[in-house]
């Protein structure tokens, strides 16, 4: 299957990401809530995109570095965060350009599910974290693929694609489904301890026109799953 290339639709994605339900009012608020008080903490934003999470973390007092595979996204992030921001183009599937134990926290929003093999990426994220540091991440919830593909093997690691629309442009995403146990096993093998698993509600301040119909308040639905991991 073709791989998702954010350089091709960076502007459209960034515009939609700011305000849509799944990113702007569900995933990003949940990540920030899990991070808690980040004042003075050195944080690596993995797959930082156009920088909305980096900006929010910096506003909360964190010292933020970020990287993304897409040079177009890094250009947008630099436009937002300033020319002196610590941003770089890098590939999570390859060694990262950071020192050992450089960060208190690593945050990876909707990144790992683009990769079939998590072994080296998780090892790199563990390497750049201080002992006891946190890896806070979000992923497609494994039940979603099964719900959309009832005949699929839930327990397999399976590549799949779907269409989504951003600012009027249709984009084809190609991701990897993996069951919850495969996620947990990969985290443990990389030297992490799971300290929290979260299936949060959407932000209570979500505008009415964006709230899914028929859901109670606070509105909960299954889309992503969130983990807080501690580097052992």
Buried (B, 14 or more C-beta within 10 A) or exposed (E): EEEBBBEEBBBBBBBBBEEBBBBBBBBBBBBBEBBEEBEEBBBBBBBBBBBBBBBBBBEBEBBBBBBBBBEBBBBBBBEBBEEEBBBBBBEBBEEBEBEEBBBBBBBBBBBBBBBEEBEBBBEBBBBBBBEEBBBBBBBBBBBBBBEEBEEBEBEEEBEBEEEEEBBEBEBBBBBBBBBBEBBBEBBBEBBBEEEEEBBBBBBEEBEEEBBEEEEEEEBEBEBBBBBBBBBE
